[in-house]
Amino acid sequence: MGKLNNKVAVITGGNSGIGLATAILFAKEGAKVAITGRDEKTLQQAAQEIGDDAVAIRADIRDLSTLETAYQRVGAQLGKVDILIVNAGVFKGSPLAGYTEELFDEISDINFKGTFFTIQKALPYLNDGASIVITGSAASEAGLEGASAYSATKAAVRSLARNFSADLLARGIRVNVLSPGHVDTPIHERLGLSDEQVIALRANLATTVPIKRGGTLEEMAGGYLFLASNDSTFMVGAEIVMDGGWQQL
């Protein structure tokens, strides 16, 4: 315990799933935590779960003005930022022939453009030596039916980690990527499926994983903790893949 004592951490998309689990762990490890998200109700619920005076800020990474406002509020309430977890993102699939321009733009604007400017707009508010972690995806290295735009955006943010690290070397700011595979998250419930269908979907997905199960939120949070803490100070522009062996076996 205490790996993040007195550190200020900002987690985008911190109001549910992997982001919320990471925020809870960071608070337990001594960090002062701010989360952002688009839904005010879930933000306030998440802040209560995190505890320790967590700051919850409504922001949409597609709207650069809300990013500016969020960082200004974090700076005023918590101070300069030591850890930035760029986790806000979306998965939506479609057969190639049916991909609309609107769907393509939505996925690109959130996953790629949103990630780019979430980091760029943070620069004046980051301490030198800060750690930035981008949420990637094991899918960035695979060919998956119906996931072309999503997978491409995750390959793009993997590239951003390398290039941003080069840009920020003089400030000692590290940019790395954590790429989950199949993880049991609340995103499945948001697909409009029944409880039975969600269980069946997760069971089916687990069959594609060599260790025959999905990852847990706590496992993913542990990966972010490693990349955010001084345990990973020799990692720059790198990627940790947490997918139960899906890419490798």
C-alpha positions in Angstrom: 0.0 0.0 0.0 1.0 3.6 -0.5 2.7 3.4 -3.9 1.0 6.6 -5.0 1.1 8.6 -1.8 0.4 12.3 -2.4 0.2 11.8 -6.1 -2.6 13.5 -8.1 -4.2 11.1 -10.6 -6.7 11.9 -13.3 -8.6 9.1 -14.9 -10.8 9.7 -18.0 -13.8 7.4 -18.2 -13.3 6.8 -14.5 -17.0 6.4 -13.7 -17.4 2.7 -14.6 -15.6 -0.5 -15.5 -11.8 -0.6 -15.7 -11.6 3.2 -15.1 -13.5 3.0 -11.9 -11.6 -0.1 -10.6 -8.4 1.8 -11.3 -9.6 4.9 -9.5 -10.5 2.8 -6.4 -7.1 1.1 -6.4 -5.3 4.4 -6.8 -7.1 6.0 -3.9 -6.2 3.0 -1.7 -2.6 3.5 -2.8 -2.7 7.0 -1.5 -3.4 9.1 -4.6 -5.7 12.1 -4.8 -8.1 11.0 -7.6 -10.1 12.9 -10.1 -12.3 11.1 -12.6 -14.1 12.4 -15.7 -17.0 11.0 -17.7 -20.1 12.1 -19.6 -22.8 10.9 -17.3 -23.3 13.0 -14.2 -25.3 10.4 -12.2 -22.7 7.6 -12.6 -19.9 10.1 -11.9 -21.3 11.0 -8.5 -21.9 7.3 -7.7 -18.4 6.5 -8.7 -17.0 9.3 -6.5 -18.7 7.8 -3.5 -17.2 4.4 -4.3 -13.7 5.8 -4.6 -14.0 7.9 -1.4 -11.1 10.0 0.0 -12.6 13.2 -1.4 -12.5 12.0 -5.1 -13.3 14.8 -7.6 -15.8 13.9 -10.3 -16.0 16.1 -13.3 -18.4 15.9 -16.3 -16.4 16.1 -19.5 -16.6 14.8 -23.0 -13.3 14.2 -24.7 -14.9 15.1 -28.0 -15.4 18.6 -26.7 -12.0 20.2 -26.1 -13.4 23.1 -24.1 -14.7 20.6 -21.5 -11.2 19.1 -21.3 -9.7 22.6 -20.5 -12.3 23.2 -17.9 -11.7 19.7 -16.3 -7.9 20.3 -16.0 -8.5 23.8 -14.6 -10.7 22.4 -11.9 -8.3 19.6 -11.1 -5.5 22.1 -10.8 -7.5 24.3 -8.5 -8.7 21.5 -6.2 -5.9 19.0 -6.2 -2.8 20.6 -7.7 -0.6 19.6 -10.7 -1.1 16.2 -12.1 1.3 13.3 -11.6 -0.7 10.5 -13.3 -3.0 10.7 -16.3 -4.9 7.6 -17.3 -6.4 8.1 -20.7 -9.2 5.5 -20.6 -12.3 7.0 -22.1 -13.2 5.2 -25.2 -15.9 3.4 -27.1 -16.4 0.1 -28.9 -18.9 -0.2 -31.7 -18.7 -2.8 -34.5 -20.3 -3.1 -37.9 -19.8 -5.1 -41.0 -17.6 -3.3 -43.4 -20.3 -2.8 -46.1 -22.6 -1.2 -43.5 -20.1 1.1 -41.9 -21.5 4.6 -41.9 -19.5 7.8 -41.9 -21.3 8.8 -38.7 -20.2 5.6 -36.9 -16.6 6.0 -38.3 -16.4 9.6 -37.1 -17.8 8.7 -33.6 -15.3 6.0 -33.0 -12.4 8.0 -34.4 -13.3 11.2 -32.5 -13.5 9.4 -29.2 -10.8 6.8 -29.4 -8.1 8.6 -31.5 -8.8 12.4 -31.6 -10.0 12.3 -28.0 -6.9 10.6 -26.8 -4.6 12.9 -28.7 -6.1 16.1 -27.3 -6.7 14.7 -23.8 -3.0 14.4 -23.5 -2.1 17.7 -25.4 -4.5 19.7 -23.3 -3.1 18.2 -20.1 0.5 19.3 -20.7 0.4 22.7 -18.8 -1.1 20.9 -15.8 1.3 17.9 -15.7 4.3 17.8 -13.3 7.6 16.9 -14.9 8.2 13.2 -14.5 4.5 12.4 -14.8 3.2 9.1 -16.0 0.6 8.9 -18.8 -1.1 5.6 -19.5 -3.3 5.1 -22.6 -5.9 2.3 -22.8 -5.2 0.4 -25.9 -6.6 -3.0 -26.9 -5.2 -6.4 -27.8 -7.4 -6.1 -30.9 -5.0 -3.6 -32.4 -2.8 -6.5 -33.4 -5.6 -8.7 -34.8 -8.0 -8.9 -37.7 -11.5 -9.1 -36.3 -14.7 -9.1 -38.3 -16.7 -6.0 -37.8 -14.1 -4.2 -35.7 -12.0 -2.4 -38.4 -12.4 1.2 -37.2 -12.1 0.3 -33.5 -9.0 -1.8 -34.0 -7.4 0.9 -36.2 -8.0 3.6 -33.5 -6.3 1.4 -30.9 -3.3 0.8 -33.2 -3.2 4.6 -33.7 -3.0 5.3 -29.9 -0.3 2.7 -29.6 1.7 4.8 -32.1 0.9 8.0 -30.1 2.5 6.6 -27.0 5.8 6.2 -28.9 5.7 9.6 -30.5 4.4 11.5 -27.4 7.2 9.9 -25.3 9.7 11.2 -27.8 8.1 14.7 -27.6 8.1 14.7 -23.8 11.5 13.2 -23.0 12.9 16.5 -21.9 10.3 16.8 -19.2 10.8 13.2 -18.1 7.1 12.4 -18.8 6.5 8.7 -19.8 3.7 7.6 -22.0 2.9 3.9 -22.1 -0.1 1.7 -23.1 -2.1 -0.9 -21.3 -3.9 -3.1 -23.8 -6.7 -5.4 -22.3 -8.1 -8.3 -24.1 -11.5 -9.7 -23.2 -12.5 -8.3 -19.8 -15.8 -8.8 -18.0 -16.9 -5.2 -17.7 -20.3 -3.4 -17.5 -20.1 -2.6 -21.2 -21.8 -5.9 -21.9 -24.9 -4.8 -19.9 -25.1 -1.7 -22.1 -25.6 -3.7 -25.2 -29.3 -4.1 -24.4 -29.0 -7.8 -23.7 -30.8 -9.8 -21.0 -28.9 -11.1 -18.0 -28.9 -14.6 -19.6 -27.6 -13.2 -22.9 -24.8 -11.4 -21.1 -23.7 -14.6 -19.3 -23.8 -16.5 -22.6 -21.8 -13.8 -24.4 -19.1 -13.7 -21.7 -18.9 -17.5 -21.7 -18.5 -17.5 -25.5 -15.8 -14.9 -25.4 -14.0 -16.8 -22.7 -13.6 -19.8 -25.1 -11.4 -17.6 -27.3 -9.0 -16.9 -24.5 -6.2 -19.5 -23.9 -6.7 -19.5 -20.1 -10.5 -19.8 -20.7 -11.8 -16.8 -18.8 -12.1 -13.1 -19.1 -9.9 -10.7 -17.2 -11.1 -9.1 -14.1 -11.3 -5.4 -13.4 -9.0 -5.8 -10.5 -6.3 -7.4 -12.7 -6.5 -4.5 -15.2 -6.3 -2.0 -12.3 -3.1 -3.7 -11.1 -1.6 -3.1 -14.6 -2.4 0.6 -14.5 -0.9 0.8 -11.0 2.3 -0.7 -12.2 2.6 1.8 -15.1 1.6 4.7 -13.0 4.0 4.0 -10.2 7.8 4.2 -9.8 7.8 0.4 -10.4 7.9 1.1 -14.2 10.2 4.1 -14.4 12.3 2.3 -17.1 9.3 1.8 -19.4 8.9 4.6 -22.0 6.7 4.4 -25.1 6.0 0.7 -24.2 2.9 -1.5 -24.1 1.7 -4.1 -21.6 -0.8 -6.6 -23.1 -3.2 -8.2 -20.6 -5.3 -10.6 -22.6 -4.9 -14.1 -21.1 -2.5 -15.1 -23.8 -4.9 -14.3 -26.7 -2.3 -12.5 -28.8 0.5 -14.9 -28.1 -0.8 -18.5 -27.9 
